[in-house]
Amino acid sequence: MSGHAIVVGGGIGGLAAAVALRRIGWRATVLERAGELREIGAGMSQAPNALRALEELGVGGQARAAGVPTFSAGNLRLPDGRYLQRARPGDPTPLLAFHRADLHKLLLEGVPDGWLRTGTEVTGLRQDERGVTVVWDGGEARADLVIGADGIRSTVRRLLWPDTPPPRFLGRTAWLGIAPTGGLPGSITMGSGGYFLIHPISRGRAYWAYVTTADRPEVRYEKEKAEAARRLAAWHEPIPELIAATPDEAVIHIDICDLDPLPSYVRGRVALLGDAAHAMSPDRGQGAGQSIEDAVVLAAALSGEAATGAAAGGAIEGALRRYDTERRPRTQATARGARADGRRTTAPAAHRVLTTMIRLMPAALWRQGITADGNATWRWQPPHLPVAPGR
């Protein structure tokens, strides 16, 4: 079975979906609302589960070349600089850190010319037993299925699941930045009420993020960099130094939200993917990785239904049901875990208990927990994508 899909959203999840569909012999049209396709944000890390999914998409080598090993999970510190756990020289690390734009770019390079349409804001969907029509201002297009990969404030989700609650503010806010500072191994500094994350990224830079509690969303400051620096002035180096080295315009301030669990990611021939389906807090570093997993599993379901010999319409709907059955439990459990981790790492009342537990844990046991097979999330293995002829 092959066909044509419309992917709404040109972020990491949407591009991963297009690459996966191409790999199994489908065509795709990617509709992006922005007039220029670029990834908004700063940095991220990808764990072994996401790296395996990228291998299945055929871009694993490019990802490993673009990423930088980060020891953030092995270097845990307190604001005065003391280590709770410390990575040893020569320790392996399963995590690779990226500038979001670098991962976005390598996925974009896997999308054929002519598949991407920018400046296109979807306003409506119509579906029947034969396909789905996507409507935008001044035009429309029809496809065998539609993938909503348009983020936490997804238009596709709102159109087909209008009664679902909006994104939920989690009582936390974050400052993010990219500094022209190289040579840092990666670390997490755990304070009472917030934590500071450092990842090395390509071209001798460092990504940093400060996550802390907030009473309400949408509080912004005239000088965001100065506000972050003020809050962290007494924390150990290189934290004040990193903030000082970051250009003012490279500091981003965001509020942290997630979604309540949806009863389904699929309605007819429309499927949600990534943040549109299961936006989660960043505390497990799994947001983008889960969207890449989604893309691989959806394409595998479509290729698997082809092998059954079912009629095209039934095969597509069956594939989407399989996708929903497989992805919803895993992604919703990951989102719940991320939300719980966020409470534990930023709630002042929990700080002393958590840091004491980490300090008392034997170093060998901690290192075992952060190996590639150290937890259930990281152990995930992707399904195989059969590569269509000519791909």
Secondary structure, DSSP 8 states (H G I E B T S, - for coil): ---EEEEE--SHHHHHHHHHHHHTT-EEEEE-SSSS----S-EEEE-HHHHHHHHHTT-HHHHHHH-EE--TTT-EE-TTS-EEE---TT-----EEEEHHHHHHHHHTTS-TTSEE-S--EEEEEEETTEEEEEETTEEEEESEEEE---TT-HHHHHH-TTS---EEEEEEEEEEEES------EEEEETTEEEEEEEETTTEEEEEEEEE-SSS----SSHHHHHHHHTTTS-TTHHHHHHHS-GGG-EEEEEEE----S-SEETTEEE-THHHH---GGGS-HHHHHHHHHHHHHHHHHHHHTTT--HHHHHHHHHHHHHHHHHHHHHHHHHHHHHHHHHHH-HHHHHHHHHHHHHS-HHHHHHHTSTTSSHHHH---------TT-
